[in-house]
Amino acid sequence: MRRDADTATHDFRAAPRAKIAPGAGLVLLWAPVPLPDVIRLGDAPLILGREPPPGGIAIAAAGVSRLHARIHRAGESWVLTDLDSRNGTLVSGSRVRSIALEHGDELRIGDAMFGFVDHDLESYVTSSEPPLFPTLIGGARVRRLAAELAAIARADLPVTILGETGTGKEVVAQAIHAASGRTGRISAINCAAIPTHLLESELFGYKRGAFSGADRDKVGLVAHAHRGTLFLDEIGDLAPEAQAKLLRLLETRELLPLGALTPEKVDVRVVSATHRDLDALVAAGKFRGDLFARLSGHVTRLPALRDRKEDLRLLIPHLLARHGATHVRASAAAMGALCHYDWPYNVRELEAALRRALALLGTQREIELSHLPETIQRAMEGYGEEASTPSLPPPAREAPRAQAPDEASMRALLERHRGNVTAIARELRKDRVQVHRWMKRWCLRPEDFRS
């Protein structure tokens, strides 16, 4: 029999959020019942379950035992111990008895899912204030990003947006333009999608007779963006010749169409975006350093979806509503898979997965695991099985974690598996989140190893 959430032992609504101190804790990923956004860990052990003792966290969700799990401090580590629960406790997809938690671990207690953070918990506390940009969907960290963008939106600064494929760079560019107060339009061009020999004419336009086939004047995207915003997506793929012309535009605020003799004044704010490492491109001589300096009036980096999984419970209903499915929700099994998957192509991949699910739903109103793409279903293979490393006899000592591979070993794994992080995690018998952490340590990107 479920207890009403209002009678939960831990009344998180009564605790002022402003008093949450920096430190370790749990961040809610998803639960079918009301739970706090964050749960702070303190000196006393924390008990989680359906009916925990005073000071514990009551989770009135399916699959939760009366006393399910305990988290306590052991030296410099936080140790999670399963309290002989009926359905077990999962850490990053593996069933454990007792284990030392690592930053970024995913915890599943019944149908409730949390992320463990070992520092800076207060940065995950969501404000009750309305979001500054309704199109930027996310929790506390996305809201801080929105506040940063709102502060520079009206400044006459070029902006560079960095982030992996599918993180929403174009959405951010549109939000900056909407808040800029500029009266012109936003003109967008994907520098990687247009052949090099056409890119210059697309950007700057041309005059009649400039080349064979130019039988009339053409206005380029820069002129179209007069008094507005020019969005250059995948700026890292901009051809060297176009880089020089763009640098001149930024320096002089003038454009010279192909075949023209007199430059034209233009008022345009440039917002660029790329998934590439511009510093590395500059160092390799593939991108002009003076242009990079001009574009970097303000640089913002968008987090990968795997690094902000607490936003899934906000993104999923938003994306479903975008496709007219406000009546549809995801089941606990589907949410478990969506939270466990690492989303190499980020929000774009999430939206594609949900659109596929909607196409398969028919008259149903709940997305199940079977409706999700095969890549997500494959990632659930072995989910819920016993951890490969032995769990601890609590509370004597902490479970050792696998030694991190060195850079050469990590490169060899990426090459052998062609950038397939799931396959690497399976070989190492580690969670994909941990593999991503190791790759980040050596500045390795899986997409660089994919054919």
C-alpha positions in Angstrom: 0.0 0.0 0.0 1.4 3.4 -1.0 1.8 6.2 1.4 0.7 9.6 0.4 3.7 11.8 -0.6 2.4 14.6 1.8 3.1 12.3 4.8 6.6 11.5 3.8 9.1 11.4 6.7 11.4 13.9 4.9 9.3 17.0 4.3 11.5 18.6 1.7 9.0 21.4 1.0 9.5 22.8 4.5 13.3 23.1 4.1 14.4 26.5 2.6 16.3 25.7 -0.6 18.6 28.7 -0.1 20.1 27.0 3.0 21.4 24.0 1.1 25.1 24.0 1.6 27.8 23.1 -0.9 28.7 19.4 -0.7 27.7 15.9 -1.7 24.2 14.7 -2.4 21.7 13.2 -4.7 20.1 14.9 -7.7 16.7 13.6 -8.8 16.7 12.2 -12.3 13.2 10.9 -12.3 10.6 9.4 -10.0 6.9 8.6 -10.4 6.1 10.3 -7.1 7.0 13.8 -5.8 10.6 14.0 -4.4 13.0 16.8 -3.8 15.2 18.1 -6.6 18.3 17.5 -4.4 19.0 15.5 -1.3 21.9 16.7 0.8 24.2 14.2 2.5 25.4 15.1 6.0 27.2 13.6 8.9 24.4 11.2 9.8 23.8 8.2 7.6 20.8 8.7 5.2 18.2 6.0 4.9 16.1 5.7 1.8 13.0 3.6 1.7 9.2 3.4 1.8 9.1 3.9 5.6 12.6 5.2 6.7 13.3 6.5 10.2 13.1 10.2 11.0 15.6 12.2 8.9 15.4 9.6 6.1 13.9 10.0 2.6 10.5 8.4 2.0 10.0 7.1 -1.5 6.4 5.9 -2.0 7.2 4.3 -5.4 6.9 0.9 -6.8 9.7 -1.5 -6.0 10.9 0.3 -2.9 11.3 -1.6 0.3 10.5 -0.3 3.7 14.2 0.2 4.5 15.9 0.1 1.1 19.4 1.6 1.2 21.7 3.6 3.3 24.4 6.2 2.3 27.1 7.2 4.8 30.4 8.9 4.9 33.5 6.6 5.2 36.6 8.7 5.3 36.7 10.8 2.1 34.2 8.6 0.3 30.4 8.1 0.4 29.3 4.5 0.6 26.0 3.1 -0.5 24.7 -0.1 1.1 21.7 -2.0 0.1 19.6 -3.0 3.2 18.5 -6.4 1.9 15.9 -4.8 -0.2 13.5 -7.0 -2.2 14.3 -5.6 -5.6 17.9 -4.5 -5.0 19.8 -1.3 -5.4 21.4 -0.3 -8.7 24.4 1.9 -9.2 25.1 2.8 -12.9 23.0 -0.2 -14.0 24.6 -2.8 -11.8 23.1 -4.4 -8.7 25.3 -3.8 -5.7 25.4 -4.7 -2.0 27.8 -2.0 -0.9 30.0 0.3 -2.9 31.9 3.6 -2.8 30.1 6.1 -4.9 31.8 8.2 -7.6 30.7 11.5 -8.9 28.2 11.0 -11.7 27.0 7.6 -10.6 23.3 6.8 -11.3 21.4 5.3 -8.4 18.1 3.4 -8.8 16.0 2.6 -5.8 12.8 0.9 -7.0 11.4 3.2 -9.7 13.2 6.3 -8.4 16.4 7.4 -10.1 19.1 9.8 -8.8 22.5 11.1 -9.7 25.3 11.2 -7.1 27.4 14.4 -7.0 30.3 14.7 -4.6 30.5 18.5 -4.6 28.6 21.7 -5.4 25.1 20.3 -4.7 23.5 23.8 -4.5 24.2 24.4 -8.2 21.5 21.8 -8.9 18.8 23.6 -6.9 16.1 25.0 -9.4 14.7 28.4 -8.8 11.0 29.0 -8.7 11.4 32.0 -10.9 10.1 31.6 -14.5 12.8 30.8 -17.1 14.4 33.7 -19.0 14.2 31.8 -22.3 11.2 29.4 -22.6 13.1 27.6 -25.4 16.0 26.6 -23.2 14.7 23.7 -21.3 16.5 22.4 -18.2 17.1 22.8 -14.5 19.4 25.0 -12.4 22.5 24.8 -14.6 20.6 25.5 -17.8 18.9 28.5 -16.1 22.3 29.9 -15.1 23.4 29.5 -18.7 20.2 31.4 -19.7 21.0 34.2 -17.3 24.5 34.5 -18.7 23.1 34.7 -22.2 20.5 37.2 -21.2 23.2 39.5 -19.8 25.2 39.6 -23.1 22.3 39.3 -25.6 21.9 43.1 -25.9 25.7 43.8 -26.0 27.3 44.3 -29.4 29.5 41.3 -29.0 30.1 38.4 -31.3 29.3 35.1 -29.5 30.8 31.7 -30.0 28.8 28.6 -28.9 30.7 25.4 -28.3 29.1 22.0 -27.8 28.8 18.5 -29.1 26.5 17.7 -32.0 22.8 18.0 -31.0 23.3 20.0 -27.8 21.0 22.8 -29.1 23.5 25.4 -30.4 21.0 26.8 -32.9 18.3 27.0 -30.3 20.7 29.1 -28.2 21.6 31.3 -31.2 17.9 32.0 -31.8 17.4 32.8 -28.1 20.3 35.3 -28.2 18.8 37.0 -31.3 15.3 37.1 -29.7 16.6 38.8 -26.6 19.0 41.1 -28.5 16.5 43.8 -29.4 17.9 43.9 -32.9 15.2 44.7 -35.5 16.6 42.6 -38.3 16.2 38.9 -39.0 18.5 36.0 -38.0 20.2 34.4 -41.1 21.7 31.0 -40.6 24.2 29.1 -42.6 25.8 25.7 -42.0 29.4 26.1 -43.0 29.9 22.4 -43.2 26.9 21.7 -45.5 27.7 24.1 -48.3 30.5 23.4 -50.8 33.5 25.6 -50.4 33.2 27.2 -53.8 29.6 28.3 -53.0 30.1 29.4 -49.4 31.5 32.8 -50.2 28.7 33.7 -52.6 26.1 32.4 -50.1 27.6 34.6 -47.4 28.4 37.8 -49.3 26.2 37.5 -52.4 27.4 38.5 -55.9 26.8 41.0 -58.7 25.6 40.2 -62.2 28.4 39.0 -64.4 30.7 38.1 -61.4 31.1 34.6 -62.9 29.6 32.4 -65.5 25.9 31.9 -64.8 25.6 35.0 -62.6 22.8 36.5 -64.7 21.4 38.7 -61.8 22.5 40.2 -58.5 22.1 38.0 -55.5 21.9 39.3 -51.9 24.0 37.2 -49.5 23.1 36.1 -46.0 25.1 38.8 -44.4 23.1 41.5 -46.1 19.9 39.6 -45.3 20.9 39.8 -41.6 21.4 43.6 -41.7 20.4 45.0 -38.2 20.0 41.4 -37.2 22.1 38.3 -36.4 24.2 36.2 -38.7 24.4 32.6 -37.3 27.4 30.6 -38.6 26.9 27.0 -37.6 30.0 24.7 -37.7 32.3 27.7 -38.0 35.2 25.3 -37.5 34.6 24.0 -41.1 34.7 27.5 -42.7 37.0 27.6 -45.7 40.3 29.6 -45.4 39.2 32.1 -48.1 35.9 32.7 -46.4 37.7 33.1 -43.0 39.6 36.0 -44.5 36.5 37.7 -45.8 34.6 37.1 -42.5 37.5 38.7 -40.6 37.3 41.8 -42.8 33.6 42.0 -42.2 34.1 41.9 -38.4 36.9 44.5 -38.6 35.3 47.0 -41.0 31.5 46.3 -40.8 31.6 46.3 -44.6 30.9 43.5 -47.1 32.1 43.2 -50.6 29.9 40.9 -52.8 31.6 38.9 -55.5 32.1 41.1 -58.6 31.5 44.3 -56.7 33.9 47.3 -56.7 32.5 49.2 -53.7 32.0 47.8 -50.3 28.6 48.1 -48.6 28.1 49.1 -44.9 26.3 46.4 -42.9 25.2 46.2 -39.2 25.2 42.6 -38.2 25.9 40.7 -35.0 27.8 37.4 -35.6 26.9 34.3 -33.6 29.0 31.2 -34.4 28.9 27.6 -33.3 31.0 24.5 -33.6 31.5 21.1 -32.1 35.2 21.3 -33.0 38.0 22.4 -30.7 38.9 25.8 -32.2 42.0 26.2 -30.0 43.4 23.0 -31.5 42.4 24.1 -35.0 44.2 27.4 -34.5 47.3 25.6 -33.2 47.2 23.3 -36.2 47.0 26.3 -38.6 43.6 25.2 -39.8 41.7 28.2 -38.4 42.8 31.8 -38.3 43.8 32.9 -34.8 42.9 36.5 -35.5 39.4 35.5 -36.6 39.0 33.3 -33.5 39.9 36.3 -31.4 37.3 38.4 -33.2 34.6 35.8 -32.8 35.3 35.2 -29.1 33.7 38.3 -27.7 31.8 35.9 -25.5 32.2 32.1 -25.5 29.7 29.7 -24.0 29.9 25.9 -23.8 26.7 23.8 -23.9 26.8 20.7 -21.7 26.3 17.3 -23.2 23.0 15.6 -22.4 24.8 12.8 -20.6 26.2 15.4 -18.2 22.8 16.9 -17.3 20.5 13.9 -17.1 18.5 15.6 -14.4 17.0 17.6 -17.2 15.5 14.6 -18.9 12.3 14.8 -16.8 11.8 18.3 -18.1 13.0 17.8 -21.7 10.9 14.6 -22.4 7.4 16.2 -21.7 8.5 19.3 -23.5 9.6 17.4 -26.7 6.4 15.2 -26.5 4.3 18.4 -26.3 6.2 19.8 -29.3 4.9 16.9 -31.3 1.4 17.2 -30.0 1.6 14.3 -27.5 0.8 16.1 -24.2 -1.3 13.0 -23.3 1.7 10.6 -23.6 4.2 9.8 -20.8 7.0 7.3 -20.5 6.7 4.3 -18.3 9.1 3.6 -15.4 10.9 1.0 -17.6 11.3 3.4 -20.4 12.5 6.2 -18.1 15.1 3.8 -16.6 16.4 3.2 -20.1 16.3 6.9 -21.1 18.2 7.9 -17.9 20.8 5.1 -18.4 21.6 5.8 -22.0 24.4 8.2 -22.7 23.0 10.1 -25.7 26.1 10.5 -27.9 24.0 12.8 -30.2 22.4 14.6 -27.3 19.0 16.3 -27.4 18.7 15.8 -31.2 18.9 12.1 -30.6 16.5 12.2 -27.7 13.9 14.0 -29.9 14.4 11.4 -32.7 13.9 8.6 -30.2 10.7 10.1 -28.9 9.3 10.7 -32.4 10.0 7.1 -33.2 8.2 6.0 -30.0 5.2 8.1 -30.9 5.0 6.5 -34.3 4.9 3.1 -32.7 2.5 3.9 -29.9 -0.7 3.7 -31.9 -3.6 4.4 -29.4 -1.4 3.7 -26.3 -0.6 6.6 -24.0 2.6 5.2 -22.4 6.0 4.8 -24.0 7.5 1.4 -23.2 11.0 0.1 -23.6 10.0 -1.7 -26.8 9.1 1.6 -28.4 12.6 3.0 -28.0 15.4 2.6 -30.6 17.5 -0.6 -30.7 20.6 1.3 -29.6 18.8 2.3 -26.3 17.5 -1.2 -25.8 21.0 -2.7 -26.4 22.4 -0.4 -23.8 20.1 -2.1 -21.3 21.7 -5.5 -21.8 22.9 -6.7 -18.4 21.1 -3.8 -16.7 20.3 -4.9 -13.1 22.8 -7.7 -13.0 25.3 -8.1 -10.1 28.3 -5.7 -10.3 31.3 -7.4 -11.8 33.5 -6.2 -9.0 32.7 -7.8 -5.6 30.5 -5.6 -3.4 31.6 -4.8 0.2 30.6 -6.6 3.3 29.2 -3.4 4.9 30.6 -1.3 6.4 34.1 -2.7 6.7 35.7 -1.2 3.6 35.0 0.5 0.3 34.6 -1.3 -3.0 37.7 -0.7 -5.2 37.0 0.8 -8.6 38.8 -0.3 -11.7 42.1 1.4 -12.4 41.7 4.1 -15.1 43.3 3.2 -18.5 46.2 5.4 -19.6 45.9 7.5 -22.8 47.4 4.9 -25.1 45.1 2.2 -23.8 42.1 4.5 -24.2 43.0 5.4 -27.7 43.5 1.7 -28.6 40.0 0.9 -27.2 38.4 3.7 -29.2 40.2 2.6 -32.4 39.3 -1.0 -31.9 35.6 -0.3 -31.2 35.4 2.6 -33.7 34.3 5.1 -31.1 31.5 2.9 -29.7 31.5 3.8 -26.0 28.9 1.2 -25.1 31.2 -1.6 -26.5 34.2 -0.2 -24.6 32.1 0.0 -21.4 31.1 -3.6 -21.9 34.7 -4.8 -22.4 35.9 -2.9 -19.3 32.8 -3.9 -17.4 32.2 -0.3 -16.4 29.4 2.2 -16.9 29.5 4.4 -20.0 29.5 7.5 -17.8 32.9 6.4 -16.4 34.3 5.7 -19.8 33.3 9.3 -20.8 35.1 10.6 -17.8 38.2 8.8 -18.7 38.0 10.1 -22.3 37.6 13.6 -21.0 40.7 13.2 -18.9 42.7 12.6 -22.1 40.7 15.1 -24.3 39.5 12.2 -26.5 36.2 12.3 -28.4 34.5 9.2 -29.6 33.3 10.8 -32.8 37.0 11.2 -33.9 37.2 7.4 -34.1 34.0 6.7 -35.8 34.1 5.7 -39.5 
